Amino acid sequence: MIDVTVQNFEAEVIAASMQTPVLVDFWATWCGPCKSLGPVLEQLEAEYGGRFKLAKIDSDKEQELAAAFGIRSIPTCILMKNGQPVDGFAGALPAGQVRQFLDKHVPSEGAVAAEAEVDEAEALLESGDTDAALKKLADALAQDPANDDARYDYVRLLIATGAYEEAAATLEEPLAREPRPLRFDALRRWLDAMEFVEKDERGNWPVEQFDAKIAENKRDFDTRFAKAQALMAEGQWAASMDELLEIVMRDKAWNDQAARKTYVAILELLTPPPQRAGAATPGKSAGGIELTGKAAAQEDPQAALLSSYRRKLSMALN
């Protein structure tokens, strides 16, 4: 528990909530219900073992903050995540009801453990220990099967290391969902390309052999698609999309739109994942508190490539 003022609000509430949910308790010394709710919140903070942080704001002393959040009565509690208020309640609720409120937003023990495993996996990957990173990601998924970020990272690394069977098995659950998540569909199509190269004799063709066959028939979409898959497996993403675009421009519906879907999958694979909670871009909080340190946008060659190929697809489809 920490007492929050205007001076430390940004660090202790906004910045802290990027990593861990922060429950902000607006109270006052003269408020009877506040005196009964306060110990309940402190007990739950200890019980949850760091899965949320309790911040207390004296609404009499910090009227600017109370006004920024539109506080009309006390006690009022506001839950902050990623620098934004996501929920709240008013009045001195009993411990059971506060626990129900928290459980809607606060990560489970398994989820917290899984995030720690993912962090360790990232560090291991940076150090070049791929096998250990795979084990950490597998452990993370076992701790929290609902962690799609861990699942995505795990499958992507499995594919990159040639563990195709395990990758396919791990993809079964998300690909059975409706609607089918785009990022997992993208991994499946990448896996299809890798398996194509492994199992189809055309996977070993040089580009010139593909081009010679295509030159005989510009509408030989099967050969064009095979070439695109071979290029995709080699990580020649732009060249693969160029070939897929040739199919789309000639026949958008070919093979259940396989060319368009694979093109979109490559765009998805090349798109950087959203920043994790602790790295969110600074800005202005929902309470109107101005944050400092805004970073100027910089030119990103990959972002420019993605933008260019999105435009090309849009033009081909319209």
C-alpha positions, 0 to 999 in steps of 0.5 A, a space after each residue: 500500500 502506498 499513499 499517492 499525491 499529485 507528485 507521485 501519481 504518475 509513477 505510482 499509479 500510471 506507470 505502475 499500472 502498466 505492469 500490475 493492476 493498481 486499485 486506487 482507494 479514494 478516502 478521507 480521515 472523517 469518512 467512517 465507511 473508509 475506515 472499515 474498507 481500508 483494512 479489507 483492501 490492505 488484507 487483500 493486497 497481502 493475500 493476492 501476493 503482489 498481483 495487484 497494488 493498492 494506492 490510497 488517495 486522500 481526497 481532501 488533500 488531493 482534490 485535483 486528483 479526485 476531480 480528475 477522476 470525477 469522484 463524487 462520494 467516498 470511499 470510491 475505488 478505481 482499478 487502473 490497468 495500462 494507465 487507464 481506469 477499467 472498473 470501479 466500485 463505491 462504498 465499503 464492500 465486504 471482503 468477499 465482494 471486493 475479491 469478486 471484483 478483483 478476480 475479474 481483472 487481476 491475473 491469476 497466480 498461474 497467469 503471473 507465473 506464466 508471464 515470468 516464464 515468458 520473460 525468462 524465455 525472451 532473455 534466453 532467446 536473446 542469449 541464444 539458448 533456444 532449447 531453454 527458451 522453448 522449455 520456458 515457453 512450454 512451462 508458461 503455457 502449462 501454467 496458463 493455457 489461456 495465455 495466447 501470447 505464450 502460445 504464439 511465441 511457443 509455436 513460432 519458435 517450434 516452427 523456426 526450429 523444425 519441430 513441426 509436429 509439436 507446432 501443429 498439435 499446439 495450434 489445434 486448439 486456437 484454430 478450432 475457435 470461431 472466429 479463427 484467430 488471424 495470428 494463429 492462422 498465419 502460423 499455420 500457413 507458415 507451417 504449411 509452407 515449411 512442410 511443403 518444402 520438406 515433403 514436396 519435390 518442388 520444395 527443392 526447385 530453384 527459382 528459375 525452374 518455377 519461372 520457366 514453368 510459369 512462363 509456359 502458362 501465366 495462369 499456372 496458379 498451382 506452380 505460382 503458389 508452390 513458388 510462393 510457399 518455397 520463398 515463404 519457407 526461406 524467409 523471402 517474404 516480399 518475393 513470396 507476396 509478389 508471387 501471391 499478388 500475381 495470383 490474386 490479380 488474375 483470380 481472387 477466388 482461386 483455391 478458396 482464396 489461398 493466395 490472398 489468405 497466405 499474403 495476409 498471413 505473411 503481413 501478420 507474421 511480419 507485423 510486430 506484436 503489440 507492446 507488452 504492458 510495461 512498454 506502453 507509449 506515454 500519453 495522457 491518462 484518462 483522468 486528464 493527467 499529462 504524462 511526460 516523455 513522449 517519444 517521436 515516431 521514427 521511420 521503420 523500414 519494415 513498417 514502410 514495407 508492410 504499408 506498401 504491401 497492404 496498399 498493393 493488396 488493397 488495390 488488387 482486391 478493389 
